[in-house]
Amino acid sequence: MAIETTQPGGIEYPGEEAPTPLQPVSRRSEWLRPHAGWAIVGGVVGYLIGHWLGNVIASGYINVQGSGQNDVATVLGLSLGVAGFLTGIGALNYPLAKMIGREPPPAVPEHNWVRYFRMTEDHKVVGLQYTVGVLLFLFTGGLLAMAIRTELLSPSSHVFGPGIYIALVGEHGTIMMMMASSAVVGPLGNWLVPLMIGTRRMAYPRVEAFSFWIFLAGYGVILTALFFGGFPTGWTGYAPLQTQASGGMDSYLVGFAVIGIGMICAGFNLAATIINYRAPGMTWSRVPIFVWAVLATTALLTLATPTLVVAGLFGVLDRTAETAFFVNEHGGSNFLWENLFWFFGHPEVYIMALPGFGIVMEIMPVFTRKPLFAYKVAAAGMLGVALLSFFVWQHHIFQSGINPDMRPLFMLTTELISIPTGFLFLVALGTLWKAKIRFDTPMLFCLGMLFNFLIGGVTGVFLSDVPVNVTVHGSFFVMAHFHYTIMGGLIFALFAGLYFWIPKMTGKTMNKRLSKWHFWTFFTFFNLTFFPLFLVGILGQPRRVFEYAANLQTLNDISTISAYCLGASFFFFIINFIWSIYLIPHDAPDNPWDSRGLEWQTPTPVPWFNFEHIPVVLSDPYHYGEPDAPPVADLGRVLVSAGGAPAEAVGHGDVSPPGDGGDLDPRPPIL
């Protein structure tokens, strides 16, 4: 009989001994367990049932604004499809078992490739699942971007019609924005945060796994918009086009709501983990700067995202139940959608930017061999950005009928947010000052991120000024600014983090030559793609329009050809990853960068339980270049003395010993 090795019994995460030796368990019914295959089957079945039920409920009538299809059937089909997908992956097994009074089976560690296609309580597996999911989003959105640039090769010869073109623009923007919202917090946040704060798990590991699978389900829902005719609104979903659009608009609204739920779950879980699960001795002044960035981002995820989910629900009701939240002629207001959307939409920008800065400031001290400059200023800057981001949303609607008396206020708040953002730049520049920099690939991507984000930030200051905004609003200038801020910042930071932490995540080293080829081609063609768009925007080319003045063709052709090369540059990363991890792998040492970060003090690959004993943190991880620098943490077994907790643990909270005098454990039991 074929066997596999799994961990027997329930796993109590912190405060107990390392897991006991593995024992054989039968694999005969392995295929019956929930996995991605069953999730796909559940999603298809759920959609068919929902679509049939919607037709029954609506009795075949044509819904709001003469849209030409049964929106009730589409919305119910997509919603039950998501429910079926989550049921197939096993997301509901635990709560349903509890509801009927049964004890669910205990969590066990798995060491085979199948675990990447299941719900899992191992935060490291969830982080790798998010990594693949984010790259899938990025690949899909990139293909759509290539289609958009292909259409813009000529001002008058067309590849697509106007309806298909605007559908491609909307699909590209929506997929990329939803990818970017989880691009760092999903892969690196889930993988690194427990290791960086010295714990064995997330606060709610099942919620963590749920957040990934509902994120993936939302990707599928948004992708279905292409099969329902797309949506003509761009990624912003503005009414009244929203209520007049075809069935693709239903995919947009349901997809945003589904991914929004995943973002709320991820943000809440990460915040609970950081606040409550830090190792003894890890005071707030010793928390890694990347963890500060994730904490600031979780505040935005949990406070701003519900607004988007509720706005999407209102839009669904307008299209299916004939309510009038956003329908002017029936007493509603399309401006309500704009305010609700951008109240989420501008904090969303910093949901993407703050983790990128966290990665850069986490990596730079390692390659400059200097302490992080002005650590407390960096933490304050992140919290300041998170706070002010809720007070600037109306600068997106300077042209949409906003009360003119409100323009100076939002112009001021928009300019004020550049102050804490400037703090982050000054911290980065102070860390670089007089440093002997090692120009390894992660550091190159960090420097590229700073260069690109600076251009995006400076052009953003211009856009905050009302007269300039009136001139360039709706043009390619705004689009170029946005891509420099998000793609030039976030995606460069994401690759910096991947190149830096992949040796710890996979246990293998990446090829240095291919890595640097990836950076230089990516950096060069990114700037050649988007900088010309500042020029065509100033010269009057509107975005979301597939025809333009003939004198702008040369600049557009430069941008399009560079975009093709930019897309091709990603193959350096893909080839490098396959070559280095699978074809000709080279084992990575435990700490190839000689970093002081707590995550690098664990074995490679990292054990399922992270730490054999909960560490006691002794200092922050940025004492580079100091000959008498204290160790970051005591990773050995720490016994409680007769006087209670050791001095290093005091100040962290309620640190009390377990009954047998084992590891210090300030954390609640697993839920």
N, C-alpha and C positions, 0 to 999 in steps of 0.2 A: 504494500500500500504506500502511495506517495505521501510524504510528510513534509511539513514546513516547521520552522521554529518560530514560536511566538512566546510572549511573556504570560505566564499563568497568573490568574487572579487579578484583583483590582490593583491599580497602580496609584498609591498615594504619592503625590509629586514632591512637595518640599517636606523637609523635616524627617525623612526616614532614610534608611540605608539604600545604597544603590540596588537596582533590581537583581534578583537572584538568577542563577544560571537558567538558560533557556531550556524549554522542554518541548518534545515533539507534539504536534497537534495535527489531526487529520485534515486533509485538503479535499476530501471527497465532495463536500457541498460548497466548495469555495466559489463556484460560479453563481450560486444562488444569492450570495451576499450583495448588498447594494454597490453599484459601481457606475461609471459613466455610461456604459452601454444601456443599463436599465434606465438611467436618467433620460437618455434620448428617446427610448421607447415611451416612457412616461410622459415626456413633453409632447410627442406626436399624438398619443391617445388623448391627453388632456385637451389639446387644441381641437381635435375632432369632436369631442364631447361638447366643449364650450361653443364651438361654432354651430353645432346642431341645436344646442339649447338656446343660443341667441336667436336663431331663426324661428324657433317655437315661440319665444317670448315676444319678438317683434312682429311675428305673423307676416313677414315679408314686406312691411312698409318701408319706404325710403325716408331716411332720417334727416337730421338738421340741415338746413340751408341747401337742400337739393344736391347733396354730395354724391349721390348716385350709387351708394352701396349700403348694405346693412351694417352700420357701425356697431350695433349691439352684438351681432354675431362675431365681428372681428375682435372687439374688446374682450368679450367673454372667452373666445378661443385663445387669445394670447394670454389672458390671465390664468385660465385653467391649464394652459400649456406650461406656464411657469410653475404652477402648483404641482403638476404631474412630473416635471423635471426634478423638482426638489424632493418629491416623494420617491422617485426612482433612485436618487443618490443617497437616500436614507436620512435626509435632514429632519424628517418628522418622527423618526423611530423613537428617539429618546423622550420627547414630550408626550407622545401618544402612549408609550409604555407607562410613564408616570401617571397619566390620566386614568388608566384602567387598573392602577394598583400593582403593576408588575415592575420588578427591578430590572432595568436594562442590563445587557451584558457589559462587563467591565472593559475599560480601554486597555488594549494591549499594543506593544510596539511591533511594527512590521518592518521588515528589512528587504522587501522585494519591490520590483518596479510597479506592482499593481497598486501600491499605496498612493501613487500619484493620481490615480483615477477614482479615488474614494474620498468620503468624508474622513478626516483624520484629526486627532487631537495633538499631533506633533506640529508645533508652530513652524519648524524648519521645512517640513513638507508643504505646509500651506504657503509659506513664502516662495518656494519654488513653483508651486502651482500658479500663484499670482504672477510670477515672472513670465511663465509661458503664456498666460492669459493676456498680460499687458503687451507682450511682443506680438501676439496674434492680433490684438486691436491695432497696434502700430502698423503691422504689415497690411491689414485691410484698409486702414485709413490712407496709407501711403499709395496703394494701388489706385484709390479714388482720386488722390491728389495728382497722380500721373495722368489720369483721364481728364481732369480739369485743365492741366497745363497743355495737354495735347489739343484741346479745343481752342486754347488761346494762342496757338502757333500762328494763326492767321486772323486778321480782323474781319474777314468777310467769307472765307471758305470754312464750312462747318463740318465737324465730325458728328456732332449731336444736335438735336433740335433744342430750342430754348427750354422746353419742359423737362427734358432729360438732363440738360446741363444744370438747371437749378436743383433738381433732385440729387445729382451727384455732389453739388456744393453742400447741400444740407446734410446728406449722409456723411460726407467726409468730416464736416465740422462736428457733428454730433458724436460720431465714433471717436474722433480724436479728443474731444473734451472729456468724454467719459473715461477714455483710456488715461488721460493725463491726471484726472482726479485721483486715480489709484496707482499711478505709475511708480511712485516711490513708497508711499505708505503701505501699499499692498505687498509688493515683493520684499523690500528691504526693511520696512517697518515691522512686519510680522516676523521675519527671520531674525532680525538683529536685536530688537528691543528687549526681549527676555534675557538674552545673553549679555547685553550691555548693562542691564540693571541687576544682574546676578540672581535670576530666578530660573526655575525649571520649566515654566509654562506660562501661557497667557492666563489672565484672570478667568476668562470664560472660553475655554478651548473649543467648545462646540459652536458657540457664536462666531468664533474666528473662522472655523471651517464653513459655516453657513454663509458668512459674508462673501467668501470667494465664489461659492457655487451660484449664489443669486447674482453676483457680478457677471458671471459667465452666462447665466440665463438672460440677463438684460442685454448682453451683446447679441445673442441670438434674436431677441425681440426687435432690436433696432435694425438688425440686418434684414429682417423680413419686410421693412418698408420698401425696399427695392422691388419686391414682388407685388406690392400693392400700389404701385405707381409713384412712390416717393412722396415727398412733401415740399411745397413751394416756399417755405418760410425761412430757409437757412436754419442754422442750429438754434436760433433764438425762438422759433415757434410763434411769432407774433400773430395775435388776432388783429383784424377779422379773417385773415387768410386761414387761420387755424380752423375755424368752424366751416370754411368753405372747401377745404382740401379733401383729397381722396383718402382711401383707406390707409395709405402710408402714414398719415397724421396720427392714426390710432397707435401704430407701432411706435412712433416718436413719444407720445404721451405715456403709454404703458411702459416702454423701455426706460424712459427717464425715471419714472416712479420706482421701477424694480431696482435699478442701479442705485437710486437714492436710498432705498432701504438698506442695501448692502453697505453704502458709505456710512450711514448712521450707525449700523452695527459695528463696523470696523472702528469708527471713531470712539464710540462708547467703550468698547473692549480695550483699546489701546490706552485710553485715559485711565480706566480702572486699574489696568496693569501697572502703569507708571506711578500712579499715586499710591497704590496699596502694596505693591509687590517688590519694591526696591530692597536690595539686600541690606542687612545690618551695616550701619556705617555710611551708607550712601545718602548723605544729606543733599539738599537741593543744590548746594554749591559744588557737589561732586558729580552731579548728573552729567553724562556726556552731552555735548552740544547737539548732536543729532537727535537725542531723546527729547531735548528741549524743543527742537523744531517739530518733532512728531506731536508733542503735547500741545503746542500752539495750533497745529493743524487739526488735531482732534476737536478743539473748541469750535473751529469753523465747521467741521464735518457735522457735529452734533447739533449746532445751533442754526446753521444756515440751510442745510439740506432739507429739513422738514418743510421749509417754505416752498421749495421746488416740488416736493411730493404732493403737497396740498394743492398747489397751482395746477399740477398735472391732473389731479382728481377733478378739479373744477372744469378743466378742459374736456375731460372724458364725459362728464355729466352734460356739458353743453352739446356734445356731439351725439349722445345716446339718449338722454332723458329730457332733452329740450329745455334745460335750464338756460339762464341768460347771464352768467357771470361775466362773460367777455363779449356779449352780443349787444352792440349799442342800440339797435332799433327795438330791442325788447327790454330796455332799461338797464342793461349791463354797461361795462366799460372795457374797451380794449386796453386802456391805460392801466387797469388793474393788473392785467397779465404782465405788462412791461415792468411794473414796480415789483411784483412778486418774483418775477424771473430774475431781475437784476439784483434784488436783495440777496438772492443766492449767488447770482452770476459773478458779482465782483469779489466777494469772499472766495469764490471758486478759483479765481486767479491766484490767490495766495495759498489756497489748498495745494496748488501745483508748485508755487515758487518757494514757499518756506522749507519744505523737505529738501529741495535742491540746495538751498543755502546751508542746511544742516549737513548734507553730505560733503559739500565743499569745505566747510570749516572743520569737519571731522577728519578729513584726509590731509589738508594742508599742513598741519603741524607734523605729521609723519614724514613728509617729504621735504620740509624745511628744517627739521630737527630743532624746532623752536616751540616754546609754549604758545598756546592759542592766545593771541593778543586780545585783551579786554574781554575776557570770558563773560563777565556779568553784563557788560554792555551788549554783547551778542544776544544773551538770553532776554534782556529787556527789550531789545529791538524787535525780536520775534513776537513777544507778547504785545508790543505796541502796534506792530503791523496787523496782528490778529484783531485787536480792538478797533483800530481806525478803519479797517476794511468794511465794517458795518455802517459807516457813515459817508460813503462816497458813491453809492449805487446810482444816484440820479444823474451823474455826469454822463451816463450812457444814453440818457434821453434828453439831452440839451436841445435836440432838434425835433422832439416828439410832442410838443405842446406843453412842456413844463412851464409853470408859473415863472415869468422872468425874474421876479423878486427872489426866487430860490436859487438862481444860477450862481450868484456870488458866494453863497454859503457852500455849495457843493464844489465850486472851483477851489475854495479855500481848503476844505477838508481833503480834496484830492491832492493838492500841493503839500499839505501837512504830512500825508502818509509817506512822502519821499524822505522825511526826516528819519524815522526808524529804519527805513530801507537803507538810507545812507549810513546808519550805524553799522549795518551788516557789511557794507562795502568797506568801511573804514577798518573793521575788524580783520577782514580778509587782507587788505593792503598792509595793515600793521604786522600781520603774521608774515607777509612776504618781505617786509623791510629788512635789508641787510642779511637776508637768509642765503645759505648755500643750498640752492634748490636741486633736488634730484628730479630730472625730467622724465620720470617713468610715465606710462600711459595714463594711469589715474590722475596724475598731477596735470598732464597736458589737457585732459578734459575739464579739470577744474578751472584752469586758466582760460580755456575757451568759453566756459560758462560765464565767467566774470566779464569777459570782453563782450559777448553777445548781450548779456543782460544789461550792461551799461548802455549800449545803444538803444535797447528797448526802453530802459528807464528814462533816458534823456528825451526821447521822442514822446514818451508818455507825459512828461511835464508840459510839452507843447500842447498835447491834446487836452490837458486839463484846463487850458485857457479858452474861455468861451469863444472869442473871435476866431482863433485858429481852428477850434473844433467845428465851428460853423462852416469854415472854408473846406476842410478836408474830410468831414464826416461822410461815411458811406463810400469812401474812396479806398484804393489799394494802399494808401498811406497807413490807414488804421490797421489793415490786414497785415502789412509788413511789421508794424510795431508789435502787434499781438504775437506774431510768430517769433520775433526776436526775443520777446519776453518769455514765452512759454516753451517753444521748441528749442530756441537758442539757450534758454536757461535750464528748463527741466530735463529735456532729453540728454543734453550734454552732462548734466549732473547724474542722471540715471546711469549712463555708460561709465562715468567715473566710478560710481559706486559698484557697478557690476565687475569692472576690471579689478577693483580693489578687493572686493570680498568674494569673488568667485573661487579663489584658492581655498578659502575657508568653507564655502558652501559646497564645493564639489570634491575637494581634496586634490585637485589637479591645477597645473599652471598653464596659463595662456601663452601662446607664441608671441614674443615681444615685437618681432618685426611686423607680423600681420596686425598686431594691435596698433602700432604706430601708423601703419598705412591706413587703417580705419580712421584714426583721428584726423590725419592731415587731409584725406579726401573728404571726410565728413565736414570738417571745419571750412575748408576752401569752398566747396560747392554749396554749403548752406548760405554763406555770405553772398556768393554769386547768384544764388536763387532769389534771395529776399531783399538785398539792398537795392537792386534796380526797381523793385516795386514801390519803394519810397518815392522814387523819381516819377514813375508813371502816375502815382497817386497825386503828387503835387501838380502834375500836368493835366489832371482832371479825369483819369480813367476810373469809372465806378466799379466796385466789386459786385459780384453776383450778376454781371451782365456779360454775355458772351460775344458782344461786338464792341469794337473800340476804334478810335481814330487811327488812320493809316500811319501817321507819323510816329506812333508808339510801338510799331511792330518790332523794330530792332531790339528795344529793351525787353519786350515780352519774349522774343526768341532767345535772348541770352538767359532769361529767367527759366524758360522751359527746358532748354538743353542742359542747363545746370541742375534743374530738378531731376532729370533723368540720371545724371551722374550722381546726384545726392542719393537717390534711391539705390543705385548700384553700389554705393559705398557701404551699405548695410551688409552686403554679401561678404565683406572682409570679416565682419563680426561672426556671421553664420559659419563661414568656412573655418575660421579660427576656432570657434567653439567645437565644431564637430571634429576637427583635426586634433585639437589639444585634449579634449575630454574623452573621445571615443577611439579615434584611429591610432594615434601615436601619443598616448597619455604619458605625462610625467607627473609623478607624485609631488605634491606641494609640501614643504615643511610646515610645521605648526604655525609659524609666524614669519612668513617670507619678507614682510616689509619692516620687521623689527618695531612693531607698534606696541604701545602701552595699553591699548584698549582691552577691556576685560574680556571681550569676545575672542581675542587672540590668545588668551591664556588657557584655553581649553584644547583638548586633543583634536587632531584632524584625521578623519571626519569627526564632527561633534557628536558625542553620544546622544542617545534618545533622551536621556534625562539631564543633559547639559552639564551639570556639575555633580560630582560625586558627593560633595558636601556644600551646603550653602556658603558662599564666601563672605568674609567680612571685609568691607571696603575700607582702605586706609588713606586714599588720596584720590584726587581727580586724575584723569589719564593724560595730562598734557605737560608733564614735567620733563620735556625733552631738553637735552643739552645741559642738564644740571647734574653734576657729579654725585651729589649727595641726595638725589631724588628718592623719596620713599617708594616702596612697592605699591602697586595699585590696590592689591587685595591680598588677604591671607586665604588661599584656596584649600588649605588643609582642614582637618576636623577641628572645630572650635568648641571646646567644652565650656559650660557655664560655671563660673566660680561661685564660691559660697556667697559672695556679695551680690550676685545677680549677673546682669549682662555685662560684657566687657566694655571698657570705656569707649572703644571705637564705635560701638553700636548705639550708645546713648544719643538721644536726639532724633532717632529715626521714627520713633513712635512707640507703640506698645510691643517691646521685644521681650518675650517670655519664653522660657525653655519648655520643651515637651517633657513629659513625665519621666523619661528615661535619661534625661540629661544629654540628649543628642544635639542635633544641629539647631541653631537659632532659627525660629520660624515665626515671623510676625504676621503670617498670612492665614486667611480663612481656608476651610476645606474646599475641595473642588466642587463646583456646582454643575 
